[in-house]
Amino acid sequence: MAVYWNMTSTDTTTWENGNVQPTAMPIVHKFHVGQQVICVNATHQSLGLKNGNKYTIHSFIPSTNGNDDRIVLEEITLPVSHSGFRKSRFKPA
């Protein structure tokens, strides 16, 4: 049985009066264990993550606030203190 996690991203514009308006429709990616993903934001290069590289999802770590679920990758061994990578760093391959 596949477990799917949704990831939503929306570009927004903030007007001078503070109102926020979406500039694009939300994009929802469903990820599942075993899925191939491509890194689009590799700020953790010291851990081996690289933009454009393809990775395989090993597991998920749900967030406590519901906004920042994490992905654990098969190809990268993380230190015990690290809680995986944000899903927003990836897109489906």
Secondary structure, 3 states (H helix, E strand, C coil): CCCEEEEEECCEEECCCCCEEECCCCEEEEEECCCEEEECCCCCHHHCCCCCCEEEEEEEECCCCCCCCEEEECCCCCCCCCCCEEHHHEEEC
